[in-house]
Amino acid sequence: MNASPQIARTIAEVRGLIERLRAERAGGESGNEVGFVPTMGYLHEGHASLLRRARRENGITALSIFVNPIQFGPNEDLERYPRSEEADLELAAREGVDVVFLPSAQEMYPAQRRTTVAVTGVTERLCGASRPGHFDGVATVVSKLFNIVKPDKAYFGAKDAQQVAVLQKMVSDLNMDVRIVPCPIVREADGLALSSRNVYLSEEQRREALVLSRSLREASARIESEAEVTPEQIVAGVTGSIQASPLAQIDYVELLTFPELQPLDPKRDLSDLRDSGGSVILALAVKFGSTRLIDNAILNLKEAPLHV
């Protein structure tokens, strides 16, 4: 077991810890760069994979656990979002995390908030269309966390590829001195993408949810193997596969450019993008009961799928 991480619950504490660790490790063999993994807790192997990469690539590993209220809509699952601080800290210790930032909502938003970070152009579709204001909440809290922790690199899972695209655009537009590092989706052995919300699924819903990764694999194989196939055909195929599950309620199935998240001509085959080496994302959101799951496949059309 690695040493327990140092825990900070206030902004002043975490800034002091990071500053001290940077000073202590300056000039050391592993350096004093900070790799940061922002999370909402209830950590699983997907988060652990981000922490391991952050630890490999930096001298200091920082983790934040904060269920951010401003990214939840009025009818979403803020109050019942799963939380497990003790288990989260055990995982952090196993993965060799140096600092865990565990702020309260009052610490992060001590007064009436009058500043919001909004990224346009990549937030109007997919989850941005289904969850109005969600990415404003994400961009605002992540910008605050970056200003507090001042990391050199920040690690995010590609399961929420739209979030990655939003944050990359935010960092670029605002000249933030941090690099966003997207990391591959981590899946269960049967293909289900890991998510803190998977705990909500009944046994039957859990079985039915496998249609998501299966339909993405089938569509990716079709895109790779068919000389002429259109976005309309791909979306229709995935939609049909998911609709065959009696428990599935589709929010969206979309095929877009990546990372721009712009629509493709639905009836024009993908050969032009294939010739240019352009990337696309096949993204979906589906509800099983009250549990909304997202998944995606990102493909460079000249290469194998990046995340399936």
DRENDOMI-449120 format. One line per 3 residues: number of its first residue (from 0); their letters; for each residue x, y, z of N, C-alpha, C. Coordinates in steps of 0.1 Angstrom, whole numbers, plus 5000, padded with zeros to 4 digits. Atoms other than C-alpha are relative to their C-alpha. Layout:
NUM	a	X Y Z X Y Z X Y Z; ...
***
This chain:
0	mna	5009 4988 5000 5000 5000 5000 5009 5012 5000; 4993 4988 5000 5013 5034 4991 4996 5009 5012; 5003 4991 4989 5014 5062 5016 4987 5007 4997
3	spq	5013 4994 5002 4980 5079 5021 5003 5014 4994; 4999 4987 5006 4975 5111 5001 4998 5011 5010; 5003 4988 4992 4975 5145 5017 4987 5006 4996
6	iar	5014 4996 5004 4939 5158 5019 4999 5015 5003; 5003 4986 4998 4929 5194 5015 4985 5002 4997; 5014 4998 5002 4894 5206 5019 4997 5015 4997
9	tia	5002 4986 5004 4900 5243 5013 5009 5004 4989; 4992 4996 5011 4914 5262 4984 5014 5004 5005; 4987 4996 4995 4942 5277 5006 5008 4988 5003
12	evr	4992 5012 4997 4952 5242 5018 5005 4993 4988; 4995 5007 5012 4954 5227 4984 5011 5008 4993; 4989 4992 5006 4974 5256 4970 5013 4999 5008
15	gli	4988 5002 4991 4998 5253 5000 5007 4987 4998; 4994 5013 5002 5003 5216 4995 5007 4999 4987; 4994 5000 5013 5009 5219 4958 5013 5008 4999
18	erl	4989 4992 5000 5033 5247 4963 5012 4994 5007; 4989 5007 4993 5053 5228 4989 5006 4988 4993; 4996 5012 5008 5054 5196 4968 5009 5004 4988
21	rae	4992 4995 5011 5067 5216 4938 5014 5004 5005; 4987 4996 4995 5094 5231 4959 5009 4988 5004; 4993 5012 4995 5104 5197 4975 5006 4992 4988
24	rag	4996 5009 5010 5106 5179 4942 5006 5007 4988; 4993 4993 5011 5122 5206 4920 5014 4994 4998; 4987 5006 5003 5152 5191 4903 5001 4985 5003
27	ges	5000 5014 4997 5143 5156 4915 4999 4992 4987; 5000 5009 5012 5144 5126 4892 4987 5000 4993; 5013 5000 5007 5107 5126 4885 4994 5014 4997
30	gne	5004 4986 5003 5104 5164 4884 4989 5004 5009; 5010 4995 4992 5078 5186 4899 4988 5005 4993; 5013 4996 5008 5051 5189 4872 4989 4993 5007
33	vgf	5012 5005 4994 5016 5183 4884 4991 4994 4990; 5010 5007 5008 4993 5158 4868 4987 5000 5008; 5012 4998 4993 4957 5165 4877 4988 4992 4994
36	vpt	5011 5008 5004 4926 5143 4876 4987 5006 5007; 5013 4995 4994 4893 5162 4883 4989 4990 4999; 5011 5010 5001 4864 5139 4892 4989 5004 5009
39	mgy	5011 4998 4991 4831 5138 4909 4999 4988 5010; 5000 5011 4990 4841 5108 4930 4993 4987 4996; 5005 5014 5002 4827 5073 4934 5009 4994 4989
42	lhe	4990 5003 5010 4859 5063 4917 5000 4985 4996; 4999 5013 5006 4863 5032 4895 5013 4998 4992; 4988 5003 5008 4889 5016 4873 5003 5010 4989
45	gha	4998 4990 5010 4884 5042 4847 5008 5012 5006; 4993 4990 4994 4895 5069 4871 5014 4996 5004; 4987 5005 4996 4923 5047 4884 5010 5000 4988
48	sll	4991 4999 5012 4937 5045 4848 5005 5014 4997; 4995 4986 5002 4938 5083 4846 5010 5003 5010; 4990 4997 4990 4956 5085 4879 5013 4993 4998
51	rra	4988 5007 5004 4981 5059 4868 5008 5007 4990; 4993 4992 5010 4989 5078 4837 5006 5013 5005; 4996 4987 4994 4991 5111 4856 5013 4997 5008
54	rre	4988 5002 4992 5016 5095 4880 5012 4996 4992; 4989 5004 5009 5037 5080 4852 5006 5012 4994; 4995 4989 5008 5040 5113 4834 5003 5013 5008
57	ngi	4998 4988 4992 5044 5137 4863 5006 4997 5014; 4994 5002 4987 5063 5141 4896 4990 5001 5011; 5010 4998 4990 5032 5151 4915 4986 4996 4994
60	tal	5013 5004 5005 4997 5136 4911 4989 5006 5010; 5011 4993 4992 4966 5156 4923 4987 4995 4995; 5014 5005 5003 4930 5144 4924 4990 5009 5007
63	sif	5011 4993 4994 4899 5164 4930 4987 4992 5000; 5013 5007 4999 4866 5150 4942 4990 5010 5004; 5010 4989 4998 4837 5174 4939 4988 4998 4991
66	vnp	5012 5001 5007 4801 5168 4929 4995 5014 4997; 5002 4986 5004 4796 5200 4910 4985 5003 4998; 5014 4998 5001 4761 5213 4915 4996 5008 4988
69	iqf	5004 4991 5011 4761 5238 4886 5000 4993 4987; 5000 5007 5012 4765 5211 4860 4988 4990 4999; 5012 5009 5000 4732 5193 4870 4988 5009 4997
72	gpn	5012 4994 5003 4699 5203 4856 4990 4998 5012; 5010 5000 4989 4668 5208 4879 4994 4986 5002; 5006 5013 4999 4655 5173 4872 5010 4988 4999
75	edl	4990 5011 5001 4688 5154 4872 5004 4995 5014; 4997 5009 4989 4705 5132 4898 5010 5006 5010; 4990 4994 4991 4725 5157 4919 4999 4994 5014
78	ery	5001 5004 4986 4711 5146 4953 5003 4985 5001; 4998 5015 4999 4713 5108 4945 5013 4996 4993; 4988 5004 5007 4746 5109 4926 5009 4993 5011
81	prs	4993 5009 4990 4767 5081 4943 5013 5007 5005; 4988 4994 4993 4793 5092 4968 5006 4990 5010; 4993 5009 4991 4819 5072 4988 5014 5005 5003
84	eea	4987 4993 4997 4847 5093 5003 5010 4990 5005; 4990 5010 4995 4863 5064 5022 5006 4991 4989; 4995 5009 5011 4865 5041 4992 5008 5008 4990
87	dle	4992 4991 5009 4877 5070 4970 5014 5002 5005; 4987 4997 4994 4905 5078 4994 5009 4987 5000; 4993 5012 5001 4915 5041 4995 5006 4998 4986
90	laa	4995 5001 5014 4917 5040 4957 5012 5010 4997; 4990 4990 5002 4937 5072 4957 5014 4996 5007; 4988 5005 4993 4962 5057 4982 5006 4989 4992
93	reg	4995 5011 5009 4965 5025 4960 5008 5005 4988; 4995 4995 5012 4973 5046 4930 5011 5011 5002; 4989 4991 4998 4999 5068 4947 4998 5014 4998
96	vdv	5003 4985 5002 4981 5101 4946 5007 5008 5011; 4994 4992 4990 4999 5128 4964 4991 5009 5008; 5009 4990 4994 4971 5153 4970 4986 4998 4995
99	vfl	5014 5001 5004 4934 5149 4971 4993 5013 5005; 5007 4988 4997 4913 5181 4970 4985 4996 5001; 5013 5004 4996 4879 5175 4987 4992 5013 5004
102	psa	5007 4988 4996 4861 5209 4987 4985 4998 5002; 5015 5000 4999 4825 5215 4998 4995 5010 4989; 5007 4991 5010 4800 5234 4975 5002 5014 5006
105	qem	4999 4987 4995 4803 5263 4999 5014 5005 4998; 4986 4996 5002 4841 5264 4995 5002 5004 4985; 4998 4997 5014 4839 5264 4957 4991 5012 4996
108	ypa	5009 4989 5004 4809 5288 4955 4996 5007 5013; 5003 4994 4987 4810 5309 4987 4991 5012 4999; 5009 4988 5001 4790 5338 4973 4992 4998 4987
111	qrr	5008 5001 5013 4765 5344 4945 5009 5001 4988; 4991 5001 5012 4782 5334 4913 4995 5009 4989; 5004 4992 5011 4782 5360 4886 5008 4998 4988
114	ttv	4991 5003 5011 4808 5345 4863 4997 4986 4995; 5002 5013 5006 4801 5316 4839 5009 4999 4988; 4992 5003 5012 4825 5301 4814 4992 4992 4990
117	avt	5008 5007 5010 4806 5292 4783 5008 4998 4987; 4993 5003 5012 4822 5275 4753 4989 4997 4989; 5010 5002 5010 4801 5277 4721 5006 4992 4988
120	gvt	4996 5008 5012 4802 5257 4689 5002 4986 5002; 4999 5014 4997 4810 5224 4705 4991 4995 5011; 5009 5004 4989 4783 5224 4731 4985 5000 4996
123	erl	5014 4999 5005 4751 5228 4710 4994 4986 4997; 5005 5013 5004 4748 5191 4701 5003 4990 5011; 4998 5011 4991 4749 5157 4719 4995 5004 5014
126	cga	5005 4998 4986 4747 5161 4757 4997 5015 5002; 5003 4986 4998 4748 5199 4753 4986 5004 4996; 5014 4997 5004 4714 5198 4735 4991 4994 5010
129	srp	5009 5007 4990 4699 5173 4760 5001 5005 5014; 4998 4995 4986 4713 5190 4791 5004 5014 4999; 4996 4985 5002 4711 5228 4786 5007 5005 5013
132	ghf	4992 4994 4989 4737 5246 4807 5010 4990 5006; 4991 5009 4994 4756 5214 4816 5014 5003 4997; 4986 4997 5003 4788 5223 4798 5004 5014 5005
135	dgv	4996 4988 4993 4787 5258 4812 5004 4997 5014; 4996 5004 4986 4788 5242 4846 5013 4993 5000; 4987 5007 5001 4816 5219 4835 5012 5009 4998
138	atv	4989 4991 5003 4837 5246 4820 5003 5010 5011; 4998 4991 4989 4832 5269 4849 5007 4994 5012; 4993 5007 4989 4842 5244 4876 5014 4996 4996
141	vsk	4987 5004 5004 4871 5231 4856 5010 5012 4999; 4991 4988 5000 4885 5266 4850 5003 5004 5014; 4997 4997 4986 4882 5272 4887 5010 4991 5006
144	lfn	4990 5010 4995 4900 5240 4895 5014 5002 4994; 4987 4997 5006 4927 5248 4870 5007 5012 5007; 4994 4988 4993 4932 5282 4887 5005 4997 5014
147	ivk	4997 5004 4986 4933 5266 4921 5012 4991 5001; 4989 5010 5000 4956 5236 4914 5012 5004 4992; 4989 4996 5010 4976 5251 4885 5008 4988 4995
150	pdk	4993 5012 5005 4984 5217 4870 5007 5003 4986; 4994 5000 5013 5007 5211 4840 4992 4992 4990; 5008 5008 5009 4985 5184 4826 4988 4996 5008
153	ayf	5013 5004 4994 4949 5174 4832 4995 4988 4992; 5003 5013 5007 4936 5139 4824 4985 4998 5001; 5014 5003 5001 4901 5131 4812 4997 4988 4991
156	gak	5003 5011 5007 4885 5100 4800 4992 5003 4987; 5006 4997 5012 4873 5098 4764 4985 4995 4999; 5014 5004 5000 4839 5083 4774 4992 5012 4998
159	daq	5007 4987 5003 4827 5119 4776 5009 5008 4991; 4992 4994 5010 4844 5129 4744 4996 5015 4998; 5004 4986 5002 4823 5161 4741 5006 5008 5011
162	qva	4994 4992 4989 4836 5172 4775 5015 5003 4997; 4986 4998 5004 4872 5167 4762 5001 5011 4990; 4999 4990 5011 4865 5187 4731 4997 5014 5006
165	vlq	5003 4987 4994 4849 5215 4752 5012 5006 5008; 4989 4995 4992 4878 5217 4776 5012 5003 4992; 4989 4997 5008 4904 5216 4749 4998 5014 4993
168	kmv	5003 4987 5006 4887 5245 4732 5001 5011 5010; 4999 4990 4989 4884 5264 4765 5015 5004 5003; 4986 4997 4996 4921 5260 4773 5007 5007 4989
171	sdl	4994 4994 5011 4931 5270 4738 4995 5015 4999; 5005 4986 5002 4908 5301 4736 5005 5009 5011; 4997 4992 4989 4917 5313 4771 5015 5000 5004
174	nmd	4985 5000 4998 4955 5306 4768 5004 4995 5014; 4996 5006 4987 4955 5284 4799 5012 4992 4999; 4987 5007 5001 4989 5270 4807 4998 4986 5006
177	vri	5002 5014 4996 4977 5234 4810 4997 4992 4988; 5003 5009 5011 4975 5205 4786 4990 4990 5003; 5010 5010 4998 4944 5184 4783 5005 4987 4994
180	vpc	4995 5013 5005 4953 5147 4780 4988 4991 5000; 5011 5010 5001 4924 5125 4767 5006 4986 5001; 4996 5014 4997 4926 5089 4778 4989 4990 4995
183	piv	5009 5009 5006 4910 5058 4763 4989 4996 5010; 5011 5005 4992 4876 5045 4775 5004 4987 5006; 4998 5012 4993 4879 5018 4801 4987 4992 5001
186	rea	5013 5008 5001 4853 4990 4798 5001 4988 5009; 5001 5013 4994 4841 4960 4817 5004 4989 4990; 4996 5011 5009 4851 4926 4803 4990 4998 4989
189	dgl	5010 5003 5010 4818 4924 4785 4997 5012 4991; 5001 4989 5009 4822 4958 4769 4993 5013 5006; 5007 4989 4995 4801 4981 4791 5010 5011 5005
192	als	4991 4989 4996 4819 5015 4795 4998 5002 5015; 5001 4998 4985 4827 5021 4832 4994 5014 5002; 5007 4988 4996 4806 5048 4848 4996 4999 5014
195	srn	5005 5000 4986 4798 5058 4883 4985 4998 5000; 5015 5002 5001 4761 5057 4872 4996 4986 4998; 5003 5014 5002 4763 5020 4864 4994 4994 5012
198	vyl	5005 5006 4988 4755 5013 4900 4984 5001 5001; 5015 4999 5000 4719 5025 4893 4993 4989 4993; 5006 5010 5009 4713 4997 4868 4995 4988 5007
201	see	5004 5013 4995 4692 4967 4877 5008 4989 4992; 4993 5011 5007 4706 4933 4866 4996 4999 4986; 5005 5001 5014 4683 4932 4836 5005 5012 4992
204	qrr	4996 4988 5007 4691 4968 4826 5015 4999 4997; 4985 5002 5002 4729 4960 4830 5002 4991 4988; 4999 5009 5012 4725 4931 4805 4996 5007 4987
207	eal	5005 4993 5012 4705 4952 4781 5010 5011 4995; 4991 4988 5004 4730 4981 4782 5012 4996 4992; 4989 5005 5009 4756 4959 4764 4997 5003 4986
210	vls	5003 4996 5014 4738 4969 4732 5008 5012 4996; 4993 4988 5003 4756 5002 4734 5014 4997 4994; 4986 5003 5005 4792 4989 4730 4999 4991 4988
213	rsl	5001 5009 5011 4780 4962 4707 4997 5007 4987; 5004 4992 5012 4763 4986 4683 5011 5009 4995; 4988 4991 5004 4794 5009 4683 5010 4991 4993
216	rea	4990 5008 5007 4817 4980 4674 4995 4996 4986; 5005 5004 5013 4794 4969 4646 5000 5011 4990; 5000 4988 5009 4791 5004 4632 5014 5004 4996
219	sar	4986 4997 5003 4829 5009 4634 5005 4991 4990; 4996 5010 5010 4835 4977 4615 4994 5003 4987; 5007 4997 5012 4810 4988 4589 5007 5012 4993
222	ies	4993 4988 5006 4827 5022 4584 5013 4996 4994; 4987 5004 5005 4860 5005 4580 5000 4991 4988; 4999 5011 5010 4850 4977 4557 4992 5004 4987
225	eae	5008 4997 5012 4824 4993 4533 5006 5012 4993; 4994 4989 5008 4837 5014 4505 4992 5012 5000; 5009 4989 5000 4806 5036 4504 4990 4998 5010
228	vtp	5011 5000 4990 4785 5042 4535 4998 5014 5005; 5004 4986 4996 4767 5073 4546 4998 5001 5015; 5004 4997 4986 4762 5089 4580 4986 4995 5003
231	eqi	5014 5004 4998 4725 5083 4576 4999 4985 5002; 5001 5014 4999 4730 5046 4571 5007 4995 5013; 4993 5004 4987 4754 5043 4601 4991 5003 5012
234	vag	5009 4996 4989 4730 5062 4624 4988 4991 5000; 5011 5008 5001 4701 5042 4612 5003 4986 5005; 4996 5014 4995 4719 5009 4619 5002 5000 5015
237	vtg	4998 5000 4985 4729 5019 4654 4987 5002 5007; 5013 4998 4994 4695 5032 4662 4991 4988 5000; 5008 5013 5001 4678 5000 4650 5005 4990 5010
240	siq	4994 5010 4990 4702 4979 4671 4995 5003 5014; 5003 4996 4986 4695 4999 4702 4985 4998 5002; 5015 5001 4999 4657 5000 4696 4995 4986 5002
243	asp	5004 5014 4999 4657 4962 4695 5000 4996 5015; 5000 5002 4985 4663 4964 4733 4988 5006 5006; 5013 4994 4995 4629 4968 4750 5002 5010 5011
246	laq	4998 4991 4989 4644 4987 4779 5007 5013 4997; 4992 4989 5004 4664 5012 4759 4991 5012 4995; 5006 4988 5005 4652 5048 4754 5011 5009 4995
249	idy	4989 4992 5006 4674 5067 4730 4998 5015 5002; 5000 4985 5000 4683 5103 4737 5005 5005 4987; 4994 4996 5013 4706 5107 4707 5009 4989 4995
252	vel	4989 5007 5007 4727 5088 4682 5004 5009 4988; 4995 4990 5010 4749 5111 4661 5014 4996 4995; 4987 5001 5006 4778 5109 4637 5005 5014 4996
255	ltf	4995 4986 5002 4799 5141 4637 5014 5000 4998; 4985 4999 5001 4833 5154 4629 5006 5001 5014; 4993 4999 4987 4858 5153 4657 5013 5006 4999
258	pel	5007 4996 4987 4868 5173 4677 4991 5012 4998; 5008 4988 5002 4848 5201 4660 4985 4998 5003; 5014 5004 4997 4815 5182 4666 4990 5007 4991
261	qpl	5008 4994 5010 4800 5195 4634 4993 4989 4992; 5007 5010 5007 4773 5176 4614 5006 4997 4986; 4996 5004 5013 4781 5156 4583 4988 5000 4991
264	dpk	5011 5002 5010 4760 5155 4551 4995 4986 5002; 5005 5013 4997 4737 5126 4560 5000 4990 4988; 5001 5009 5011 4735 5112 4525 5013 4999 4991
267	rdl	4988 5001 5007 4771 5117 4514 5009 4990 5006; 4992 5011 4994 4794 5087 4518 5012 5006 5006; 4988 4996 4992 4824 5089 4541 5013 5000 4992
270	sdl	4987 5002 5007 4850 5084 4513 5008 5013 5000; 4992 4988 4999 4860 5121 4513 5007 5002 5013; 4993 4999 4987 4868 5121 4550 5010 4989 5001
273	rds	4990 5011 5000 4885 5087 4545 5012 5004 4993; 4989 4996 5008 4907 5102 4518 5008 5010 5007; 4993 4989 4994 4916 5132 4539 5006 4996 5014
276	ggs	4995 5004 4987 4922 5112 4571 4992 5007 5011; 5008 4993 4989 4895 5132 4590 4995 4990 5010; 5005 5008 4989 4882 5119 4623 4985 5003 5002
279	vil	5014 4999 4997 4846 5113 4632 4997 4994 5014; 5004 5006 4987 4828 5105 4665 4986 4994 4998; 5014 5006 4999 4798 5081 4667 4997 5000 5014
282	ala	5003 4998 4985 4782 5092 4700 4986 4996 5002; 5014 5003 4996 4751 5080 4718 4998 5002 5014; 5005 4999 4987 4731 5086 4749 4987 4992 5001
285	vkf	5012 5009 4999 4705 5060 4760 4997 4999 5015; 5005 5002 4987 4684 5057 4791 4995 4986 5002; 5005 5013 4995 4677 5024 4809 4993 5003 5013
288	gst	5007 4995 4988 4650 5032 4834 5003 5015 5001; 4996 4986 4997 4661 5065 4850 5015 5002 4998; 4985 4998 5001 4698 5059 4843 5004 5003 4985
291	rli	4995 4995 5014 4713 5078 4813 5014 4996 4999; 4986 5004 5003 4744 5062 4798 5005 5006 4987; 4994 4995 5012 4767 5077 4772 5012 4991 4996
294	dna	4988 5007 5005 4793 5060 4750 5003 5005 4986; 4997 4994 5013 4811 5067 4718 5012 4991 4994; 4988 5005 5007 4836 5055 4692 5006 5012 4992
297	iln	4993 4989 5008 4862 5080 4677 5008 4992 4990; 4993 5007 5010 4876 5069 4644 5007 5010 4991; 4993 4993 5011 4903 5083 4622 4998 4990 4988
300	lke	5006 5009 5011 4889 5070 4589 5011 4993 4992; 4989 5007 5006 4924 5060 4577 5006 4989 5009; 4993 5009 4990 4932 5040 4608 4989 4992 5007
303	apl	5009 5008 4992 4916 5016 4633 4993 5010 5010; 5006 4991 4991 4891 5030 4658 5009 5003 5012; 4992 4996 4989 4907 5049 4686 4994 4996 5014
306	hv	5007 5004 4987 4881 5042 4714 4987 4993 4997; 5013 5007 5002 4855 5015 4710 4999 4990 5012
***
